[in-house]
Amino acid sequence: MVTDATTMSRASVAQIWEWLDAVPDPEIPVISVVDLGIVRDVTWHGDVLQVAMTPTYSGCPATSVIAMDIETALRDHGIDRITIQTKLAPAWTTDWLSDKGRAQLEKYGIAPPRAAGGPGHCPHCRSADVERISQFGSTPCKAQWRCRSCLEPFDYFKCI
């Protein structure tokens, strides 16, 4: 943010993380790119802000949209010099989801990942009587499951 022609003031890294926490994932808009764990680092290099992100998988079709949304959000807050770096290693893991993000997924009707594999319970009625319909869901990072109690289908965010 430029305050005048000679004095440059820049946002703190903590403030930038707050701004990025308001950027929704384009495929699951109830979770932010921060809570999804794909924003890995935010650093200033002189007057250039560098944001490192790791897509949920290397072929994620939303990667360019996410980068554009991050850049747009930062520009809206007055940051003009931005570098978005896509890092494929280490690979994204569901361990990077925040607790807040996991709760938002469940509230939205998507079972958050569990280390044991499988959703554990239905995000609609909380029944543990669930079955996998297909390993392939509405996006490549989700599988399709169904609850035998309420009969509702739901997505399960695959453990990666």
Backbone bond lengths (Angstrom), bond angles and torsions (degrees), N, CA, C in turn:
res aa  C-N    CA-C-N  psi(-1)  N-CA   C-N-CA  omega(-1)  CA-C   N-CA-C  phi
1 M - - - 1.443 - - 1.522 108.18 -
2 V 1.281 117.38 125.26 1.453 121.71 179.95 1.518 108.89 -95.63
3 T 1.333 115.86 125.42 1.465 119.65 -179.15 1.517 111.00 -91.34
4 D 1.317 118.16 -29.97 1.466 123.11 171.41 1.521 107.62 -160.30
5 A 1.293 117.71 -172.93 1.463 120.76 -173.63 1.519 113.48 -66.85
6 T 1.327 118.47 -24.49 1.460 119.18 -174.73 1.522 114.09 -115.36
7 T 1.318 117.84 -14.48 1.457 120.32 -175.46 1.520 109.78 -112.79
8 M 1.318 115.43 122.73 1.458 119.52 -179.80 1.524 108.37 -108.15
9 S 1.297 115.48 127.62 1.456 121.41 175.41 1.517 106.34 -117.84
10 R 1.297 116.51 136.91 1.456 117.19 -179.95 1.513 110.39 -125.92
11 A 1.306 113.93 152.09 1.457 121.08 -179.67 1.519 109.82 -67.59
12 S 1.307 115.71 149.46 1.465 119.71 176.30 1.524 109.81 -72.49
13 V 1.307 115.26 157.00 1.466 120.00 177.39 1.532 109.73 -60.40
14 A 1.333 117.67 -38.65 1.472 120.84 178.33 1.524 110.87 -61.25
15 Q 1.328 118.05 -40.95 1.465 121.70 178.27 1.525 110.56 -64.64
16 I 1.317 116.23 -40.75 1.467 119.99 179.87 1.523 110.58 -63.94
17 W 1.339 117.45 -41.47 1.467 120.35 176.29 1.529 110.30 -58.75
18 E 1.332 117.43 -39.61 1.472 120.65 177.40 1.524 110.69 -62.79
19 W 1.317 117.13 -43.77 1.461 120.29 178.90 1.526 110.68 -62.92
20 L 1.323 117.04 -42.53 1.461 120.49 -179.68 1.529 112.05 -67.96
21 D 1.325 116.32 -27.59 1.466 119.88 177.45 1.527 111.51 -66.64
22 A 1.316 117.63 -13.39 1.465 121.65 177.06 1.529 112.28 -93.90
23 V 1.335 117.86 -2.17 1.466 121.68 179.85 1.528 108.14 -88.26
24 P 1.337 117.72 114.07 1.467 119.39 -177.64 1.526 112.60 -78.72
25 D 1.313 115.84 151.45 1.457 120.83 170.95 1.529 106.85 -66.89
26 P 1.336 119.34 133.13 1.461 119.91 -176.71 1.532 114.48 -67.32
27 E 1.329 117.75 -24.70 1.462 120.31 -179.69 1.526 112.44 -91.08
28 I 1.327 116.83 -27.35 1.467 121.99 179.79 1.526 106.47 -133.27
29 P 1.321 118.30 82.06 1.465 121.05 -169.27 1.529 116.23 -67.08
30 V 1.322 118.39 -5.70 1.468 119.28 178.18 1.523 112.77 -84.87
31 I 1.319 116.56 -4.68 1.460 120.22 -179.26 1.530 108.60 -123.11
32 S 1.320 115.50 138.47 1.467 119.21 -179.42 1.529 110.16 -82.93
33 V 1.325 114.53 162.91 1.461 119.52 177.45 1.528 111.16 -65.69
34 V 1.332 116.38 -22.79 1.471 120.56 175.75 1.525 109.77 -75.80
35 D 1.341 117.70 -48.88 1.466 120.41 -179.56 1.522 112.14 -66.98
36 L 1.324 116.90 -26.74 1.458 120.71 175.72 1.531 110.87 -72.42
37 G 1.326 115.99 -19.08 1.458 120.50 176.60 1.509 114.22 85.18
38 I 1.335 117.32 14.61 1.462 118.01 -179.05 1.522 112.86 -89.82
39 V 1.337 118.43 -19.67 1.466 119.58 171.26 1.523 105.72 -83.76
40 R 1.321 115.82 115.93 1.459 121.08 -172.69 1.521 113.41 -99.40
41 D 1.330 117.29 -31.13 1.454 118.57 -175.77 1.522 109.61 -159.32
42 V 1.307 115.05 148.13 1.464 123.25 176.02 1.522 106.60 -134.72
43 T 1.336 116.86 119.70 1.461 120.22 -179.42 1.521 110.39 -143.20
44 W 1.304 114.43 147.91 1.462 121.12 172.24 1.517 108.41 -91.01
45 H 1.322 117.02 133.72 1.462 124.11 171.80 1.524 105.18 -122.15
46 G 1.317 115.26 92.82 1.459 119.78 -172.15 1.520 108.60 66.33
47 D 1.318 116.74 -122.82 1.465 120.13 179.02 1.531 112.53 -101.77
48 V 1.340 116.61 14.30 1.463 121.78 178.68 1.529 108.91 -108.69
49 L 1.320 115.41 127.91 1.461 120.15 176.57 1.523 108.75 -90.21
50 Q 1.320 115.92 127.43 1.460 120.37 177.13 1.517 109.00 -110.57
51 V 1.333 115.06 128.02 1.458 122.02 177.00 1.520 107.36 -116.86
52 A 1.319 116.54 122.76 1.457 121.70 177.26 1.520 108.28 -99.85
53 M 1.320 115.78 132.24 1.464 120.07 178.33 1.521 109.79 -134.39
54 T 1.331 114.12 149.88 1.456 121.71 177.94 1.520 107.68 -124.66
55 P 1.331 118.12 116.69 1.467 119.59 179.66 1.528 110.89 -65.82
56 T 1.321 115.89 160.14 1.464 119.65 -178.68 1.525 111.96 -63.55
57 Y 1.307 117.43 -25.94 1.462 121.38 168.20 1.524 107.17 -155.72
58 S 1.311 117.31 158.08 1.469 121.08 -168.91 1.525 113.68 -61.66
59 G 1.314 118.72 -26.03 1.469 121.78 -179.74 1.507 113.85 -99.73
60 C 1.314 118.04 16.01 1.466 121.48 -176.67 1.530 110.44 -58.71
61 P 1.336 117.57 120.07 1.465 119.99 -178.01 1.535 113.48 -69.64
62 A 1.314 117.43 -14.55 1.463 120.35 -177.90 1.530 113.00 -88.77
63 T 1.328 118.35 -2.58 1.463 121.17 -174.86 1.532 112.27 -56.46
64 S 1.315 117.81 -46.93 1.473 119.56 -178.61 1.524 111.43 -68.44
65 V 1.321 117.61 -34.44 1.468 121.21 177.57 1.531 109.83 -66.79
66 I 1.319 116.57 -42.17 1.467 120.77 178.74 1.526 110.12 -62.01
67 A 1.327 117.18 -45.48 1.466 120.67 178.85 1.527 110.44 -60.09
68 M 1.322 116.85 -42.19 1.462 120.83 179.20 1.533 110.99 -65.88
69 D 1.326 117.19 -40.65 1.464 120.82 178.84 1.528 111.53 -65.42
70 I 1.326 116.86 -39.60 1.464 121.09 176.91 1.528 109.61 -62.99
71 E 1.322 116.08 -48.21 1.463 119.95 -179.32 1.533 110.88 -62.11
72 T 1.324 117.86 -42.79 1.466 121.77 178.83 1.522 111.04 -60.95
73 A 1.333 116.93 -45.59 1.472 120.61 -179.95 1.523 110.79 -61.11
74 L 1.316 117.11 -41.83 1.459 120.15 -179.07 1.531 111.35 -70.02
75 R 1.310 116.92 -40.01 1.469 120.26 176.45 1.531 110.77 -63.26
76 D 1.339 116.58 -37.16 1.470 120.59 177.55 1.529 111.85 -62.38
77 H 1.330 115.96 -22.59 1.468 120.99 177.63 1.523 111.99 -98.80
78 G 1.339 116.36 12.71 1.457 120.29 173.06 1.509 116.51 91.80
79 I 1.315 117.78 6.79 1.470 119.97 178.47 1.525 107.64 -92.39
80 D 1.327 116.01 117.57 1.461 120.59 -175.30 1.521 114.20 -101.58
81 R 1.320 116.99 -26.95 1.465 120.32 -177.44 1.527 108.28 -105.20
82 I 1.337 115.18 103.48 1.466 122.21 -172.54 1.522 109.32 -133.63
83 T 1.307 115.34 138.02 1.455 121.99 170.71 1.526 107.09 -122.34
84 I 1.327 116.24 126.04 1.468 121.00 175.22 1.527 106.34 -104.35
85 Q 1.308 115.73 121.48 1.464 121.18 -178.88 1.522 108.37 -110.83
86 T 1.332 116.90 124.09 1.458 121.60 175.92 1.519 108.08 -93.17
87 K 1.338 115.62 120.96 1.464 121.37 -179.84 1.530 108.09 -112.75
88 L 1.308 115.87 123.23 1.468 120.45 179.48 1.525 112.37 -94.60
89 A 1.331 116.79 -12.23 1.459 120.18 178.65 1.526 108.67 -131.02
90 P 1.300 117.61 133.28 1.460 125.02 -3.83 1.522 110.74 -68.27
91 A 1.313 114.73 152.83 1.462 120.70 -179.57 1.528 110.28 -66.27
92 W 1.336 114.78 145.58 1.464 120.91 177.28 1.528 109.47 -58.81
93 T 1.296 115.54 145.95 1.456 121.87 177.05 1.527 108.94 -135.99
94 T 1.302 116.09 151.15 1.470 120.09 178.23 1.527 111.55 -64.15
95 D 1.316 117.04 -14.77 1.469 120.25 174.35 1.524 111.47 -62.97
96 W 1.339 116.99 -21.15 1.460 121.11 -178.35 1.525 113.13 -80.86
97 L 1.322 117.63 -9.27 1.473 120.40 175.86 1.527 109.08 -65.16
98 S 1.312 116.71 135.59 1.468 119.66 176.85 1.528 109.75 -76.95
99 D 1.314 116.57 161.41 1.467 120.26 175.59 1.528 110.50 -60.83
100 K 1.331 116.06 -39.43 1.467 120.71 176.93 1.528 110.04 -60.74
101 G 1.329 116.77 -43.23 1.459 121.45 178.58 1.515 112.74 -63.06
102 R 1.323 116.92 -41.84 1.470 120.93 177.63 1.528 110.82 -61.10
103 A 1.324 116.05 -42.83 1.475 120.25 178.69 1.525 110.90 -64.95
104 Q 1.335 117.27 -38.88 1.464 120.56 179.49 1.522 110.94 -66.56
105 L 1.332 117.18 -40.01 1.468 120.38 177.12 1.529 110.32 -59.15
106 E 1.327 115.64 -48.00 1.464 119.72 -177.73 1.528 111.44 -63.80
107 K 1.313 116.33 -42.44 1.473 120.29 178.82 1.534 110.60 -61.25
108 Y 1.324 116.64 -32.12 1.464 123.68 -179.27 1.533 111.74 -78.80
109 G 1.333 116.65 -12.09 1.460 120.55 179.98 1.511 114.28 100.66
110 I 1.319 117.64 13.36 1.457 122.73 176.52 1.520 107.72 -110.80
111 A 1.316 115.90 122.98 1.457 119.48 179.34 1.526 109.04 -70.68
112 P 1.334 117.36 124.37 1.469 119.39 179.00 1.526 110.54 -71.29
113 P 1.319 116.55 156.88 1.463 120.22 -177.80 1.518 112.23 -67.08
114 R 1.333 113.47 149.03 1.468 121.41 175.39 1.513 107.93 -127.56
115 A 1.293 116.78 148.03 1.464 121.21 -178.34 1.525 111.98 -61.16
116 A 1.323 117.72 -30.49 1.462 121.18 -176.96 1.530 112.06 -75.69
117 G 1.320 118.32 -8.43 1.463 121.22 -176.68 1.510 110.04 81.83
118 G 1.281 117.30 140.31 1.461 121.57 -176.24 1.518 110.22 81.60
119 P 1.315 116.55 155.50 1.453 121.00 -171.33 1.522 116.12 -73.19
120 G 1.308 118.24 -20.88 1.465 119.20 -178.93 1.517 113.18 83.86
121 H 1.342 116.64 -46.31 1.460 119.89 177.84 1.519 110.49 -157.54
122 C 1.307 114.83 162.59 1.460 122.40 178.82 1.530 109.38 -72.92
123 P 1.344 118.10 131.57 1.459 119.54 178.47 1.534 113.16 -72.80
124 H 1.343 117.05 -10.71 1.469 120.90 -179.23 1.528 111.80 -90.42
125 C 1.344 115.92 -51.28 1.475 119.07 -174.98 1.529 113.64 -116.69
126 R 1.340 116.85 -3.81 1.466 124.46 177.97 1.533 113.93 72.96
127 S 1.324 118.52 7.60 1.453 121.34 177.40 1.529 110.23 -66.79
128 A 1.322 116.26 143.94 1.462 121.17 176.72 1.531 111.60 -88.66
129 D 1.321 117.59 -1.81 1.464 122.36 -178.50 1.535 108.89 -86.76
130 V 1.332 115.67 80.95 1.462 121.94 -176.08 1.522 110.15 -124.54
131 E 1.338 115.52 157.59 1.462 120.85 178.34 1.518 110.16 -140.60
132 R 1.334 115.27 147.65 1.465 119.87 177.45 1.521 108.56 -81.49
133 I 1.322 115.35 130.43 1.462 121.58 175.77 1.521 109.39 -91.01
134 S 1.329 115.36 -46.20 1.458 120.68 -178.03 1.523 109.41 -153.05
135 Q 1.313 116.30 145.93 1.454 121.36 175.37 1.528 110.37 -71.47
136 F 1.329 116.91 -10.36 1.457 122.18 -177.43 1.523 109.37 -112.16
137 G 1.339 115.73 126.98 1.456 121.52 -178.57 1.511 112.29 -114.12
138 S 1.315 116.09 -154.59 1.462 121.30 -176.66 1.527 113.22 -69.54
139 T 1.314 117.40 -20.64 1.464 122.88 171.58 1.526 106.92 -137.48
140 P 1.322 118.29 162.35 1.464 119.91 -177.74 1.528 114.84 -60.68
141 C 1.331 118.02 -20.83 1.462 119.79 -178.34 1.532 112.45 -91.42
142 K 1.338 117.08 8.35 1.464 120.04 179.93 1.522 110.80 -128.90
143 A 1.326 115.85 154.87 1.458 123.75 174.82 1.532 107.82 -116.97
144 Q 1.329 116.73 157.84 1.465 121.40 -178.89 1.533 109.48 -100.24
145 W 1.335 115.84 125.72 1.451 123.10 178.58 1.525 109.45 -125.16
146 R 1.334 116.08 167.88 1.462 121.30 177.14 1.526 108.64 -141.10
147 C 1.306 114.35 144.46 1.454 120.75 176.34 1.526 108.38 -89.99
148 R 1.307 116.45 130.08 1.469 120.19 178.03 1.531 111.63 -78.60
149 S 1.328 117.59 -17.76 1.467 120.62 179.81 1.527 112.01 -82.12
150 C 1.323 116.77 -55.27 1.477 119.57 -177.80 1.522 111.92 -97.42
151 L 1.327 117.23 -7.27 1.460 125.47 177.70 1.524 114.41 67.24
152 E 1.319 116.85 11.96 1.463 121.00 179.11 1.526 110.77 -82.84
153 P 1.340 116.77 134.66 1.461 118.93 171.48 1.529 109.13 -78.63
154 F 1.323 116.12 156.47 1.456 120.37 176.28 1.511 109.98 -156.37
155 D 1.319 114.64 155.74 1.457 121.06 175.25 1.523 109.16 -84.15
156 Y 1.304 114.36 147.12 1.463 121.44 173.79 1.522 106.53 -122.15
157 F 1.313 117.02 125.21 1.457 122.25 178.83 1.520 107.25 -73.69
158 K 1.314 116.88 112.38 1.471 121.82 -175.22 1.526 111.29 -62.12
159 C 1.313 114.85 145.39 1.464 120.47 173.37 1.516 107.64 -75.13
160 I 1.295 115.12 129.88 1.466 119.94 179.11 1.514 107.28 -126.83
